[in-house]
Amino acid sequence: MRLRLSPALAPFAIAITLALAGCGSSSDTALKIPTIAPAKQFALANFQPAGTIVPGHPTTVAFSIRLPSGQTLTHYRTGPGPHTGVHLIIVRDDLAYIIHQHPPVHPSGQFKQTVTFPAPGPYKVLVDVYPDIPGGQPNFQLFRAVTVKGAYHPQALPPFKPDLVINGYHIDMQPHAAIHAIQAEFLHVNVTDPHGQNVVFTPWFGALAHAIFFRKGTLDYFHTHICAPNAPNCGSLPGVPATRITGSSSAPGKLTVGVLLAVPGTWRLFLQMKLGGRIITAPYTLHVA
């Protein structure tokens, strides 16, 4: 079907056509789009190591936090409890290994921590920050990818196993309902020593135990703590939703672990505690509906 114009409208159609043609015919009249600078944000600065990392050898991880203004962040939350300074958490991409440290902050805002990467492969370095900025963000995370020299042989995640034995300690997760995304859940864990006795938990980095979660593939992250009774600085931190489901321990050998995961999928829980003067890490594979 063809559209036919009446003789009375033809001059107007010709005028519109000429006007449209003129819009793109001259550089003097070209539409100019303003340049928008990238948004200023927090960032990792002066990150080390910048070169080769050798597995099994002590390596210094160093960095500072750059404010949106370009200055170095020097003020961090302090005091008892786990929500202070920075948490340095390093995990291999296949979730086979984890490193967890709380490096001290230098007055200049610089951080240095000696760590030993256990095996070759790609790792995610996560810096979980608790700044002391009046009216600012109470917590945020920054990331960096590093590669450890050598042949990388990724390991498949093992299926869920409730009863683990780590250095002679039995860490037994009790039966629980299915875990669902965006729903607060609590997992109950019993811990006994090599003699079958309930352990007495020793505070480590401000908590009796730490529950660190990473999602398979995407490495989404969640971190919560298991707190002793009457430990207010270990519990909820205003403005940090993850701390609203803080876990607890009301008796020797008993842990209640809070879980609030944002998306479904396969997650790896690294349950860490200090027992007999050593850090024990119990890894669990969890499926989130």
LINDA-V570776 format. One record per backbone hydrogen bond with DSSP energy under -1.0 kcal/mol. CO is the residue of the C=O (numbers start at 1). NH is the residue of the N-H. E is the energy in kcal/mol with one decimal. If there is no record, write none. Layout:
BEGIN
co: [CO | CO]
nh: [NH | NH]
e: [E | E]
END
This chain:
BEGIN
co: [6 | 6 | 9 | 10 | 11 | 12 | 13 | 14 | 15 | 16 | 17 | 18 | 19 | 43 | 45 | 48 | 53 | 54 | 59 | 61 | 62 | 63 | 64 | 65 | 66 | 67 | 71 | 75 | 77 | 82 | 85 | 87 | 88 | 89 | 90 | 91 | 92 | 97 | 99 | 101 | 106 | 110 | 111 | 113 | 115 | 117 | 121 | 122 | 123 | 124 | 125 | 126 | 127 | 128 | 129 | 130 | 133 | 140 | 142 | 144 | 146 | 148 | 162 | 164 | 166 | 169 | 170 | 171 | 172 | 179 | 180 | 185 | 187 | 188 | 189 | 190 | 191 | 192 | 193 | 197 | 199 | 204 | 207 | 209 | 210 | 211 | 212 | 213 | 214 | 215 | 216 | 220 | 222 | 224 | 225 | 226 | 226 | 227 | 231 | 237 | 240 | 241 | 243 | 247 | 248 | 251 | 253 | 255 | 256 | 257 | 259 | 261 | 265 | 266 | 267 | 268 | 269 | 270 | 271 | 272 | 273 | 274 | 275 | 278 | 280 | 282 | 284 | 286 | 288]
nh: [9 | 10 | 13 | 14 | 15 | 16 | 17 | 18 | 19 | 20 | 21 | 22 | 23 | 66 | 64 | 62 | 149 | 57 | 115 | 113 | 48 | 111 | 45 | 73 | 43 | 70 | 67 | 132 | 85 | 84 | 130 | 128 | 101 | 126 | 99 | 124 | 95 | 92 | 90 | 88 | 109 | 106 | 63 | 61 | 59 | 56 | 148 | 93 | 146 | 91 | 144 | 89 | 142 | 87 | 140 | 77 | 136 | 129 | 127 | 125 | 123 | 121 | 173 | 171 | 169 | 166 | 192 | 164 | 190 | 289 | 183 | 259 | 257 | 174 | 255 | 172 | 199 | 170 | 196 | 193 | 253 | 207 | 204 | 226 | 272 | 224 | 270 | 222 | 268 | 219 | 218 | 215 | 213 | 211 | 247 | 208 | 209 | 249 | 234 | 240 | 243 | 244 | 246 | 227 | 256 | 254 | 191 | 189 | 248 | 187 | 185 | 182 | 288 | 216 | 286 | 214 | 284 | 212 | 282 | 210 | 280 | 202 | 278 | 275 | 273 | 271 | 269 | 267 | 265]
e: [-1.1 | -1.1 | -1.8 | -2.1 | -2.1 | -2.1 | -2.2 | -2.1 | -1.9 | -2.5 | -2.2 | -1.9 | -1.0 | -3.4 | -2.0 | -1.7 | -3.0 | -1.4 | -3.1 | -2.2 | -2.6 | -2.7 | -2.8 | -3.1 | -1.6 | -2.2 | -3.5 | -2.4 | -2.1 | -1.6 | -2.3 | -2.8 | -2.8 | -3.1 | -2.6 | -3.0 | -2.6 | -1.9 | -2.7 | -3.3 | -3.1 | -2.4 | -1.7 | -3.1 | -3.6 | -3.1 | -2.9 | -2.5 | -2.1 | -2.1 | -1.8 | -2.8 | -2.0 | -2.5 | -1.6 | -2.4 | -3.1 | -3.2 | -3.0 | -3.6 | -3.1 | -2.1 | -2.7 | -2.9 | -2.3 | -2.5 | -2.1 | -2.8 | -2.8 | -3.0 | -1.2 | -2.7 | -3.4 | -3.2 | -2.6 | -3.1 | -1.7 | -2.3 | -2.5 | -3.0 | -1.2 | -1.3 | -3.1 | -2.7 | -3.0 | -2.5 | -3.2 | -2.0 | -3.1 | -2.3 | -1.4 | -2.0 | -3.6 | -2.7 | -2.6 | -1.9 | -1.3 | -1.4 | -1.9 | -2.2 | -1.6 | -1.9 | -1.1 | -1.8 | -2.6 | -2.0 | -2.4 | -2.8 | -1.4 | -2.7 | -2.6 | -3.2 | -3.1 | -3.2 | -3.2 | -1.9 | -2.8 | -2.2 | -3.1 | -2.6 | -3.3 | -1.2 | -1.8 | -2.8 | -1.9 | -2.7 | -3.1 | -3.2 | -2.2]
END
